[in-house]
Amino acid sequence: MNCRVSPKRIADCYQIACETLLAERTKTGHWVGELSTSALSTATAVMALHAVNLHKPNSATNDQWRSLIDRGLIWLANHQDSDGGWGDTTKSRSNVSTTMLAHAVFHATGTANQFARTVRAAKNYIDRTGGIPAVLARYGKDKTFSVPILTHCALAGLVEWQDITPLPFELACLSPRFYKMVRLPVVSYALPALIAIGQVHYFHRKPLNPVIRLIRKLAINRSLKVLERIQPSNGGFLEATPITSFITMSLADMGLVDHPVTQRAVRFLVNSVRDDGSWPVDTNLATWLTTLSVNALREALPVKDQPAIREWLLQQQHRQIHPYTNADPGGWAWTDLPGGVPDSDDTPGAILALLSLQHSEMPASERQSLAEGVRWLLNLQNRDKGWPTFCRGWGVLPFDRSSPDLTAHTIRAMSVWFNHPASTNVPTQLIRRAKRAVNAGFDYLTRSQRADGSWCPLWFGNQFGHDDQNPTYGTARVLTAYRDTAHLNDIPARKGIAWLRNAQNDDGGWGGAAEIASSVEETALALDVLLADSPDHDGTRRGLSWLMDRVEDGTFREATPIGFYFLKLWYFERLYPVTFSVSALGRAYHCAGGLANVNLLEKVQNQTAKVGVESSSTIRKDLGVHCVHCSD
């Protein structure tokens, strides 16, 4: 490596990144992070509170709700983009969906004249971008988000109910095992929205068909009981402000302000507001961020701190059938809060993190938890041999189909597991089944690779990419499965490596695809794979230098909207760039052959002690004697 990526420079940047990430832990040792504030979430939360306030005018909490409504409106007005629209986050481009939501809430609350300039600019933006037809075109056949957006606007008097597709809320009364057979028009996790939004549409516009009208009338109370049963204890569906708000405004508009679901949902919204009057897109990604951080830090995580993290992660494993995805016990969700749903990205992340934490001897109970997690993933595998997010076999809409990035993550976790002592004394049948699933999963990855060598992910996109896709994220994540199973020389992997090389920008970094502005997240993800393939390649050196420049000037902490949440709903997470940087720089440190810098771990541990987490003086292992993290 040249002087710009000398071992000393790598070690210094690695130390800075590790200390930054370790300093972000809570007192209990795990990570919580901070999700982006969202104009979309703020607009829907304000509409929900207004709907409740409107239908319960004499409530003792009216003043509190009014204050939250006013502050939310001011925040929206102050964060309108120069083109008159709003993006999902403060770093996102304007889009027609969020702009229609924000525009509608000024009309609903009767403040359109007060914010006349804001409303006028928003209306001009909506007219330029196509309005209702543009929203419908944006989401296609999937009604998960288009129907709630138009319902929100209808409650403000800006959209006619006849222009909104009615949702068959009566189907929620069926047994969950029939959901995939009836081909619901929303994704598997959106059952609560199907019920509430379907009912408010029925409330305003009864179907002409007398049979359907009768069926839906008879299903109202029963489906409301389903909604009440599946609501998390803290009131927040999926821990998400948007879906919780859509449900709240729908129930309130029907006069159900005193319904238990509405009351719990309002409490969630009131408890979720931020100090500046805005709402985040989701409460937190604590489990996901903790597994990302543990897997990124590797040896840099003090040994003495690991038992507490291990215990916390084990506590997050779901032990009961999930109420509305009907998921079996054994999986992990993205958060430690009640609204989380087990999925095939967080479960592999948790398995990998638990396997990476050091043990004197792994207890039988932990080996059992890991085996249950593997079994949960095996039961989720689709017929095409890929893995979907939440539910096996739905397959109609994008978020219920198999995905390359989820499949690759699962392959990694199961491969590490059945080659780890943790699989000792596990039934041979389970190990054989896991190995067959991994082989079949690689076949799926081969079939899902695009002609240019890239893979597209599901839950991460890039707002500047073609169709909002992020092949850099997808390709890098898939290649980690080939890397960690020593298959980087396979033909699909070589094609993927070549695509990543060609997608590198002239400045040395990577964006979501070629010629998209470089970001810390995407550059670090690409490097994490390319360092394992050819650390001395000129492109790898240039990329590493680009990343280290950002570490040295502190801008590696600046997050980019690469989260692709629900449907075309962007978010960013404050810790993503730091976590991804730690992983890439740790690999670079090992690949550089290490460094005679005995103070590196000691300095990291001192930083750990500063944030109130007990540090360890027992780590004496020299990082980087050889490239322990790189494939042969």
C-alpha positions in Angstrom: 0.0 0.0 0.0 1.2 3.5 -0.8 1.9 6.2 1.8 -1.7 7.5 1.7 -2.9 4.2 3.1 0.1 3.3 5.3 -0.4 0.9 8.2 0.0 3.7 10.7 -2.7 5.8 9.0 -5.0 2.8 8.9 -4.5 2.1 12.6 -5.1 5.7 13.6 -8.3 5.9 11.6 -9.4 2.5 12.9 -8.9 3.7 16.4 -10.9 6.9 15.9 -13.8 4.9 14.4 -13.8 2.3 17.1 -13.7 4.9 19.9 -16.5 6.8 18.2 -18.7 3.6 18.0 -17.9 2.4 21.5 -18.8 5.8 22.9 -22.3 5.5 21.5 -23.2 2.6 23.7 -25.8 2.9 26.4 -25.0 2.2 30.1 -26.3 -1.3 29.6 -23.7 -1.9 26.9 -25.9 -2.0 23.7 -26.5 0.5 21.0 -29.7 2.4 20.2 -28.6 5.1 17.7 -30.9 7.7 16.3 -33.2 7.5 13.3 -33.8 10.5 11.1 -36.6 13.0 11.7 -39.2 12.6 9.0 -41.6 15.1 7.3 -43.8 12.2 6.4 -44.0 11.0 10.0 -44.6 14.5 11.3 -47.4 15.2 8.8 -49.2 11.9 9.6 -48.8 12.3 13.4 -50.2 15.8 13.3 -53.1 14.6 11.2 -53.8 11.8 13.6 -53.7 14.0 16.7 -55.9 16.6 14.9 -58.5 13.8 14.1 -58.6 12.8 17.7 -58.8 16.4 18.9 -61.6 17.1 16.5 -63.7 14.2 17.6 -63.0 14.7 21.3 -63.1 18.4 21.8 -63.6 18.4 25.6 -60.7 16.1 26.5 -58.4 17.1 29.4 -55.5 16.5 27.1 -56.7 18.8 24.3 -54.2 21.6 25.1 -51.3 19.1 25.0 -52.4 17.7 21.6 -53.0 21.2 20.3 -49.5 22.2 21.3 -48.1 19.2 19.5 -50.1 19.9 16.4 -49.0 23.5 16.3 -45.3 22.6 16.8 -45.5 20.0 14.1 -47.0 22.4 11.6 -44.3 25.0 12.4 -41.7 22.3 11.9 -43.1 21.3 8.5 -43.3 25.0 7.4 -39.7 25.6 8.4 -38.4 22.5 6.6 -40.1 22.8 3.3 -37.7 22.5 0.4 -37.1 25.4 -2.0 -39.0 23.6 -4.7 -42.2 23.6 -2.6 -42.1 20.0 -1.7 -40.9 17.8 1.2 -38.7 14.8 1.3 -39.0 12.0 3.8 -36.0 13.2 5.7 -34.2 16.5 6.0 -31.6 15.1 3.6 -34.1 13.6 1.1 -35.3 15.0 -2.2 -38.8 16.2 -2.4 -41.4 13.6 -3.5 -45.1 13.8 -4.3 -46.2 11.4 -1.6 -44.7 13.3 1.4 -45.7 16.6 -0.1 -49.3 15.6 -0.5 -49.3 14.5 3.2 -47.8 17.7 4.4 -50.0 19.9 2.2 -53.1 18.1 3.4 -52.5 18.5 7.0 -52.5 22.4 6.7 -55.9 22.1 5.2 -57.2 19.6 7.7 -56.1 21.7 10.6 -57.6 24.9 9.2 -54.2 26.6 9.0 -53.9 27.0 5.2 -54.4 30.7 5.4 -51.9 31.1 8.3 -49.3 29.2 6.3 -50.5 30.5 2.9 -47.1 30.8 1.3 -46.2 27.2 2.4 -49.5 25.8 1.2 -49.3 27.6 -2.2 -45.8 26.4 -2.9 -46.8 22.8 -2.0 -49.8 22.9 -4.2 -47.6 24.1 -7.1 -45.2 21.2 -6.5 -48.0 18.7 -6.4 -49.5 20.0 -9.7 -46.1 19.9 -11.4 -45.4 16.3 -10.3 -48.7 14.8 -11.2 -50.8 14.5 -7.9 -52.9 11.4 -7.4 -51.9 9.6 -10.6 -48.2 10.1 -9.7 -48.8 8.6 -6.3 -50.6 5.6 -7.8 -47.8 5.1 -10.4 -45.2 5.4 -7.7 -46.4 2.3 -5.8 -48.0 0.3 -8.6 -50.0 -2.8 -7.5 -48.9 -2.5 -3.9 -51.6 -0.6 -1.9 -49.6 -0.7 1.3 -48.7 3.0 1.1 -50.7 4.5 -1.7 -54.1 3.9 -0.1 -53.0 5.3 3.3 -51.6 8.5 1.6 -54.8 9.1 -0.3 -56.9 8.3 2.8 -55.0 10.9 4.7 -55.7 13.4 1.9 -59.4 12.4 1.8 -59.7 13.1 5.5 -58.5 16.6 4.7 -61.1 17.0 2.0 -58.6 17.0 -0.8 -59.3 13.6 -2.4 -62.6 12.0 -3.2 -63.3 8.6 -1.5 -64.3 7.2 -4.9 -60.7 7.7 -6.1 -59.3 5.4 -3.4 -59.1 1.7 -3.7 -61.2 0.1 -0.9 -59.2 -2.4 1.2 -60.9 -5.8 2.1 -60.6 -5.5 5.8 -63.0 -8.4 6.3 -60.1 -10.7 5.3 -58.4 -9.9 8.6 -61.1 -12.1 10.2 -59.7 -15.2 8.4 -57.1 -17.4 10.1 -53.6 -16.1 9.5 -52.7 -19.3 7.6 -55.0 -18.2 4.8 -53.5 -14.8 4.2 -51.1 -15.8 1.6 -53.9 -17.7 -0.3 -56.2 -14.7 -0.5 -53.5 -12.5 -2.1 -53.9 -9.4 0.1 -53.2 -6.1 -1.6 -50.9 -5.1 1.1 -47.6 -6.6 2.4 -47.6 -9.2 5.2 -46.8 -6.8 8.0 -49.5 -4.2 7.1 -52.5 -6.1 8.4 -53.3 -3.3 11.0 -53.5 -0.7 8.2 -55.7 -3.0 6.1 -58.2 -3.1 9.0 -58.4 0.5 10.0 -58.0 2.1 6.6 -60.4 -0.4 5.0 -63.0 0.4 7.7 -62.8 4.2 7.3 -63.2 3.8 3.5 -66.3 1.7 4.1 -67.5 4.3 6.6 -67.5 7.0 4.0 -68.3 5.0 0.9 -70.3 1.7 1.1 -69.8 -0.7 -1.8 -72.6 -1.0 -4.3 -72.6 -4.8 -4.2 -75.1 -5.7 -1.4 -73.3 -8.9 -0.6 -69.9 -7.2 -0.1 -71.6 -4.4 1.8 -73.2 -6.9 4.2 -70.0 -8.9 4.6 -68.0 -5.8 5.5 -70.7 -4.6 7.9 -70.6 -7.9 9.7 -66.8 -7.9 9.8 -66.4 -4.5 11.5 -66.5 -5.5 15.1 -64.6 -8.8 14.6 -61.8 -7.1 12.6 -61.5 -4.4 15.3 -61.0 -7.1 17.9 -58.2 -8.5 15.7 -56.7 -5.0 15.5 -56.9 -4.7 19.3 -55.3 -8.1 19.8 -52.4 -7.5 17.5 -51.5 -4.0 18.8 -48.2 -3.9 20.7 -48.5 -3.0 24.3 -47.0 0.5 23.8 -49.5 1.3 21.1 -47.0 1.6 18.2 -47.5 -0.7 15.3 -44.1 -1.7 14.0 -42.7 1.1 16.2 -43.5 3.2 13.2 -45.1 6.7 13.4 -46.6 6.6 9.9 -48.6 3.3 10.2 -49.6 4.1 13.7 -50.8 7.5 12.6 -52.8 6.2 9.7 -54.6 3.8 12.0 -55.3 6.5 14.6 -56.7 9.0 12.1 -58.9 6.4 10.5 -60.4 5.2 13.8 -60.8 8.7 15.1 -62.6 9.8 11.9 -65.2 7.0 12.5 -65.8 8.4 16.0 -63.7 5.6 17.7 -61.6 8.0 19.7 -62.3 6.1 22.9 -61.5 2.7 21.4 -58.5 1.1 23.2 -56.5 0.9 20.0 -56.9 4.6 19.4 -56.0 5.5 23.0 -52.9 3.4 23.0 -51.8 4.7 19.6 -52.2 8.3 20.8 -50.0 7.6 23.8 -47.4 6.2 21.4 -47.5 9.3 19.2 -47.3 11.7 22.2 -44.4 9.7 23.6 -42.6 9.6 20.3 -42.4 13.3 19.5 -39.0 15.0 19.5 -38.0 18.2 21.2 -38.1 20.2 18.0 -41.8 19.2 17.3 -41.0 16.5 14.7 -41.4 12.7 14.7 -39.0 10.0 13.5 -39.8 7.4 11.0 -39.5 4.6 13.6 -38.5 4.5 17.3 -35.2 2.8 17.1 -33.2 0.0 15.5 -31.5 -1.1 18.7 -31.2 -4.8 18.0 -30.1 -4.3 14.4 -27.5 -1.6 15.4 -26.2 -3.7 18.3 -25.6 -6.7 16.0 -24.0 -4.5 13.3 -21.7 -3.0 15.9 -20.7 -6.2 17.5 -20.0 -7.8 14.1 -18.0 -4.7 13.0 -15.9 -4.3 16.1 -14.8 -7.9 16.4 -11.6 -8.1 18.6 -11.9 -4.4 19.4 -14.9 -5.1 21.6 -13.6 -5.5 25.2 -14.0 -9.1 26.4 -15.3 -8.0 29.8 -18.2 -6.1 28.2 -19.3 -9.0 26.1 -21.4 -11.1 28.6 -23.8 -8.1 29.1 -24.2 -7.7 25.4 -24.7 -11.4 24.9 -27.4 -11.5 27.6 -29.2 -8.5 26.1 -29.2 -10.0 22.6 -30.6 -13.3 23.9 -33.4 -11.4 25.7 -34.4 -10.0 22.3 -35.2 -13.4 20.7 -39.0 -13.7 20.2 -40.3 -16.6 22.2 -43.9 -16.6 21.1 -45.9 -16.7 17.8 -46.0 -13.2 16.5 -49.6 -11.9 16.6 -49.9 -10.5 13.0 -47.2 -12.1 10.9 -47.9 -15.4 12.6 -44.1 -15.9 12.7 -43.0 -18.9 14.8 -40.8 -18.3 17.9 -37.1 -18.2 17.4 -36.4 -15.0 15.4 -35.2 -11.5 16.2 -36.7 -8.1 15.2 -34.9 -4.9 14.6 -35.8 -3.3 17.9 -36.1 -4.3 21.6 -39.5 -2.6 21.8 -42.9 -4.3 21.6 -43.7 -3.2 18.0 -40.8 -5.2 16.4 -41.4 -8.1 14.1 -39.0 -11.0 13.6 -37.3 -11.0 10.2 -34.7 -12.5 8.1 -32.2 -9.7 8.3 -32.1 -9.2 12.1 -32.2 -12.9 12.9 -28.9 -13.7 10.9 -27.4 -10.5 12.4 -28.1 -11.7 15.9 -26.8 -15.2 15.2 -23.6 -13.8 13.8 -23.1 -11.4 16.7 -23.7 -14.1 19.3 -21.3 -16.4 17.6 -18.6 -13.7 17.5 -18.8 -12.9 21.2 -16.2 -14.8 23.3 -17.1 -17.6 25.7 -15.2 -19.7 28.1 -17.8 -22.3 27.3 -21.1 -21.6 25.6 -24.0 -22.6 27.8 -26.4 -25.2 26.5 -29.3 -22.7 26.7 -27.4 -20.3 24.3 -26.7 -23.2 21.9 -30.4 -24.0 22.0 -31.3 -20.3 21.2 -29.0 -20.3 18.3 -30.4 -23.6 17.0 -33.9 -22.1 17.3 -32.8 -19.1 15.3 -31.4 -21.3 12.6 -34.5 -23.4 12.5 -36.6 -20.2 12.3 -34.7 -19.2 9.2 -35.0 -22.6 7.7 -38.7 -22.5 8.0 -38.8 -19.1 6.3 -37.0 -20.2 3.1 -39.2 -19.8 0.0 -39.7 -22.4 -2.7 -37.4 -20.4 -4.9 -34.7 -21.1 -2.2 -34.3 -17.4 -1.3 -35.4 -15.7 1.9 -38.2 -13.1 2.2 -38.4 -10.6 5.0 -41.2 -11.7 7.3 -43.4 -14.5 5.9 -42.8 -17.5 3.7 -44.9 -18.0 0.6 -46.8 -14.8 0.2 -44.7 -13.7 -2.8 -47.2 -11.3 -4.5 -45.7 -8.0 -3.5 -42.0 -7.0 -3.4 -41.5 -6.9 0.3 -42.8 -10.5 0.6 -40.6 -11.9 -2.1 -37.2 -13.4 -1.7 -34.3 -11.0 -1.7 -30.6 -11.4 -2.5 -29.3 -9.4 0.4 -31.5 -11.2 3.0 -30.6 -14.5 1.4 -26.9 -13.7 1.6 -27.1 -12.7 5.2 -28.9 -15.9 6.1 -26.3 -18.0 4.2 -23.5 -16.3 6.2 -25.2 -16.9 9.6 -26.0 -20.5 9.0 -22.6 -21.3 7.5 -20.8 -19.7 10.4 -23.1 -21.6 12.8 -22.7 -25.1 11.4 -18.9 -24.6 11.4 -18.8 -23.3 15.0 -18.6 -25.3 18.2 -22.1 -23.9 19.0 -23.6 -26.5 16.7 -22.1 -29.3 18.9 -24.7 -31.7 20.2 -27.3 -30.2 17.8 -29.3 -32.9 15.9 -27.5 -33.9 12.8 -30.7 -33.6 10.8 -30.8 -29.8 11.6 -27.2 -29.3 10.4 -27.8 -31.3 7.2 -30.9 -29.3 6.6 -28.9 -26.0 7.1 -26.2 -27.1 4.7 -28.7 -28.0 2.0 -30.5 -24.7 2.5 -27.1 -22.8 2.1 -26.4 -24.6 -1.1 -29.8 -23.9 -2.5 -29.5 -20.3 -1.3 -26.4 -19.9 -3.4 -28.3 -21.2 -6.4 -30.9 -18.5 -5.7 -28.2 -15.9 -5.6 -26.9 -17.0 -9.0 -30.3 -16.8 -10.5 -31.1 -13.4 -9.0 -27.8 -11.8 -10.2 -28.4 -9.2 -12.8 -26.8 -9.4 -16.2 -24.2 -6.7 -15.3 -23.0 -8.7 -12.3 -24.8 -6.7 -9.6 -27.5 -7.6 -7.1 -30.3 -5.3 -5.9 -31.3 -5.3 -2.2 -34.7 -4.9 -0.7 -34.5 -2.7 2.4 -31.9 -0.3 1.2 -32.0 2.1 -1.8 -30.5 5.2 -3.1 -32.7 8.2 -3.9 -30.4 9.1 -6.9 -30.3 5.6 -8.4 -32.3 4.2 -11.2 -35.8 3.4 -9.8 -34.3 4.3 -6.4 -32.3 1.1 -6.4 -28.9 0.6 -4.6 -26.9 -2.1 -6.4 -23.8 -1.1 -4.5 -25.4 -2.1 -1.2 -26.9 -5.2 -2.6 -23.8 -6.4 -4.4 -21.5 -5.7 -1.4 -23.9 -7.5 1.0 -24.3 -10.6 -1.3 -20.5 -10.8 -1.8 -20.0 -11.1 2.0 -21.7 -14.5 1.8 -19.2 -15.6 -0.9 -16.4 -14.1 1.1 -17.3 -15.7 4.5 -17.7 -19.1 2.9 -14.5 -18.9 0.9 -16.3 -18.7 -2.5 -15.0 -15.4 -3.7 -13.5 -17.1 -6.7 -16.9 -18.5 -7.9 -18.1 -17.0 -11.2 -21.0 -15.0 -9.7 -18.7 -13.5 -7.1 -16.1 -12.5 -9.8 -18.8 -10.8 -11.8 -20.0 -9.0 -8.6 -16.5 -7.9 -7.8 -16.0 -6.6 -11.3 -19.3 -4.7 -11.1 -18.1 -3.0 -7.8 -14.8 -2.1 -9.3 -16.6 -0.5 -12.3 -19.0 1.4 -10.0 -16.2 3.2 -8.2 -16.4 7.0 -8.6 -13.5 9.1 -9.8 -13.0 10.5 -6.3 -12.3 7.0 -5.0 -15.6 6.4 -3.2 -18.8 4.6 -4.0 -22.4 5.8 -4.2 -25.5 3.6 -4.8 -24.2 2.9 -8.4 -21.7 4.4 -10.8 -21.7 8.2 -11.0 -23.9 8.7 -7.9 -22.3 10.9 -5.3 -20.0 8.9 -2.9 -21.2 8.2 0.6 -19.4 6.9 3.7 -21.9 4.0 4.0 -21.6 2.7 0.5 -17.9 3.2 0.3 -17.3 1.3 3.5 -19.6 -1.5 2.4 -17.8 -1.9 -0.9 -14.3 -1.8 0.8 -15.4 -4.4 3.3 -15.6 -6.9 0.4 -12.9 -5.6 -1.9 -10.3 -5.6 0.9 -10.9 -9.3 1.3 -10.5 -9.9 -2.5 -7.5 -7.7 -3.4 -6.3 -5.2 -0.7 -3.4 -4.0 -2.9 -5.6 -3.2 -5.9 -5.3 0.5 -6.9 -9.1 1.0 -6.6 -9.1 -0.5 -3.1 -6.3 1.9 -2.1 -8.1 4.9 -3.5 -11.3 3.9 -1.8 -9.6 3.4 1.5 -7.9 6.7 1.2 -11.3 8.4 0.5 -12.8 6.8 3.6 -9.9 7.7 5.8 -10.1 11.3 4.6 -13.6 11.4 6.1 -12.5 9.8 9.3 -9.7 12.3 9.7 -11.9 15.4 9.1 -14.8 14.0 11.1 -17.3 13.8 8.3 -17.5 10.0 8.5 -20.2 10.6 11.1 -22.5 12.2 8.5 -25.3 9.8 7.5 -26.9 9.4 4.1 -30.5 8.4 3.3 -29.9 4.9 2.2 -32.7 3.2 4.2 -35.5 2.0 2.0 -38.3 1.7 4.5 -41.8 0.5 3.7 -42.3 1.6 0.1 -40.2 4.5 -1.2 -39.9 5.9 2.3 -36.4 7.0 3.0 -34.6 7.2 6.4 -31.1 7.5 7.6 -29.6 6.2 10.8 -26.9 8.2 12.6 -24.7 5.1 13.4 -24.7 3.5 10.0 -21.7 5.4 8.6 -19.7 4.8 11.8 -20.6 1.1 12.1 -19.8 0.4 8.4 -16.5 2.4 8.7 -15.4 0.4 11.7 -16.0 -2.9 9.8 -14.1 -1.8 6.7 -11.2 -0.2 8.6 -10.9 -3.2 10.8 -10.5 -5.4 7.8 -8.0 -2.9 6.3 -6.0 -3.0 9.5 -5.7 -6.8 9.4 -5.0 -6.9 5.7 -2.2 -4.3 6.0 -0.4 -6.9 8.2 -1.0 -5.2 11.5 1.1 -2.5 13.1 3.4 -2.3 16.1 1.0 0.0 17.9 0.5 -1.7 21.3 -1.6 1.2 22.5 -4.4 0.9 20.0 -6.6 -1.5 22.1 -5.6 0.2 25.3 -6.8 3.6 23.9 -10.0 2.0 22.7 -10.6 0.5 26.2 -9.9 3.8 27.9 -12.6 5.4 25.7 -14.9 2.6 26.7 -14.3 3.4 30.4 -15.1 7.1 29.8 -18.7 6.3 28.8 -19.3 4.2 31.9 -18.9 0.8 30.4 -16.5 -1.4 32.2 -13.3 -1.9 30.1 -11.2 -5.0 30.0 -7.4 -5.2 30.6 -7.4 -8.8 29.5 -7.2 -8.2 25.8 -3.5 -8.7 24.8 -3.9 -10.1 21.4 -2.1 -8.1 18.7 -4.5 -7.1 15.9 -3.2 -7.9 12.5 -0.4 -10.4 12.6 -2.0 -11.8 9.5 -5.1 -11.2 7.5 -7.4 -13.2 9.7 -10.6 -11.7 8.2 -9.7 -12.1 4.5 -10.6 -15.1 2.4 -7.8 -17.1 0.9 
